């Protein structure tokens, strides 16, 4: 697509001449770099509760963020009005950070290389509401039909279509159309007057609506949520203290996100406040571990054609056979560290300053048969589903909460255990990985990552792995 | 932030919705401007300044709900939003409990609530940068082991919120806040730790001094150095005020009208029952002048009020909006909360644990072996069952004294028992945000470690 046919050019009449002029305004007090991020976001959300479709919302927000970088300093301003006066005003505010002559050679904008990792002809957001409301109704009915012990079901379908355009003083001009959709189901079960238990499942991606009709149906997520709630009805207290952990494939990859991913973001490392600072080339995991962050996987929730600074996303090797290889870069950190950008500069919206962020983070498959992994454990727990996690990047300590786990006794799965937090230390935890399965799976597409108040969609993945030692926060 | 006609716009939007087929409507408009200055290693790292506004509409057509929002406040943008919301009512299901508050319940607190301090808008940028610079410098100079920093920041926000509905309510209020935060990093040998301290106020005059903020943050980071993991054991656990506040977050979720009517809370169905130790009283109050939980009316146009949640251990009230109150056959407690659009959810005002009799030092002195928790990480609280399991950082208590730092451990229990086992409540209640708690002691929890 040519620039003249792009969303912002055709709808708002913005020309490359306008963009070059705004960038000139941003740099008029000096500075090394400036960029503009235009965003037009349309969202919709439909929820069912007690078999009643109780809410349906849609809306739009638009704006532009202007950034100026001078050395290690950043000036930022934004406007929710795309009139030239308002954009110039934001550019003047952002320019206040800089002083002295600008060090930017005047470059004319050139369109970046185009590819499409999510060739979605009709975004879910552009389909009829009647089709989308049907998804939550089907999810509700399917979860209730699973088992008479299910007594509450909530399902939410949400989608968005984000149009972005990024212009930089380095001459990059990128535009992208980013569809995203997800369906989630929460179910509560009870039996014999005991306490209720909950289950939760969901998924989606940068997909067409047909994904929910053909690949991962409402019934799929509903059955999964109901199954998890029912399993918990018979759960026993989780153990407390150090034990052997086996993680199942897919969503448990959130371990990588917390244990190593955040600690490898370049902002923390150039400031030397990460437990992984100055450790490139060192052994930080068992040689069985190779960890990748890849923003280029087709239709995935964490994928982007270009990051929010206009750089193409790519496949980045973070840890190779246990050796730390690289950090996740954004524009600012890569300039300061004289490293190439890695396509990880992301932001929540035009109101936010970009930061290095993950995309889809996963561990490559190994050679072990997953069943052999479980058979090899005399005593431990097998975790297959997780809630959220969190990390203190400075000490390296991280947690993630296991919402569905089973005791392993003499190589066999015995009883389900109640939810419990697992805790470890980033640069230590993966040294205890002693087996890696041949069954790499990516999650179903529901992850949200928060950092410094900004949320972005991400993906994770992992094969079945065995960790010889980790602390479980149970009570037994 | 002045002299504009947003209240009229909200009223006009409601009127337009009724003209186009809605039987009821409620419109929210929010306007705000933010400022943020970050200083790191004594240099300005970032400056951000901008403002924005947006509006949201929720309508009913009979008992069908629809809602929409937009950042385009032009007549065309408002017209599209109204059309969207009305169109969406055709895909929702009739809900017998949906509707606006009764007219008799609408209203606003008339007294001046001191939510806005003009000085937040008039401070010079250079002065605000200097505050952050001083706070960071105080941290860097507090101890030779403070070798690095994630910086210090001055942040402020001024906002205006307008709400109008088709039952005749229209109200608006301005609010402001500013905060000063320092995040130093301490290092000794192979141990690296960070911590923070923050002061938050409606106006500049209420902020703690940059020196104090920097020094407290530095002390907190330094005392974590050399933290170790302890053996797994059951011991008394003391939550300092900053971590005790998170227990209020769990109590809030457990008395939230939506979790109650879904029977998804460990406190559901226990109104009037003893659910906690006699010592514990938990209050929600949206009316205290100047406080962070205060507003003249909630997000449905109902006046805020003081609600006792737990009184001397007995569960007295849930926190409700109009919808959840109708579901439960009760009255709204003026706790409706929402962003811009959609059905109202539930929020809290100033939510706090009433102060007890003991000083924190007395509480610690009575413990021979236990954990003093200074930071919690992770989201391991299940309010359906009350199961509680989180990552913890703190100091080990030995023979009544804080002995050595501890990290990479978990604390676990069940909130049903934790509330009953709250053996001591401190006298050190301070309001540093919209939730506030003094030091609390829980008789026994499982510490997971080696």
Interface residues (C-beta under 8 A of the other chain):
Chain A: X45 X46 X49 X50 X51 X52 X53 X54 X55 X56 X57 X58 X59 X60 X61 X62 X63 X72 X73 X74 X75 X76 X77 X78 X79 X80 X90 X93 X96 X97 X129 X130 X133 X151 X152 X154 X188 X195 X196 X197 X198 X238 X240 X241 X242 X271 X272 X273 X275 X351 X353 X387 X388 X389 X390 X391 X392 X394 X395 X397 X398 X399 X400 X401 X418 X419 X420 X421 X423 X424 X425 X471 X472 X473 X474 X475
Chain B: X40 X43 X44 X45 X46 X47 X48 X49 X50 X52 X53 X54 X56 X65 X66 X67 X68 X69 X70 X71 X72 X81 X84 X87 X88 X89 X91 X92 X93 X95 X98 X125 X148 X150 X185 X192 X193 X194 X224 X227 X229 X232 X262 X263 X264 X266 X340 X341 X342 X343 X375 X377 X378 X379 X380 X382 X384 X385 X387 X389 X390 X391 X393 X407 X408 X409 X410 X411 X412 X413 X414 X446 X447 X448 X449 X450
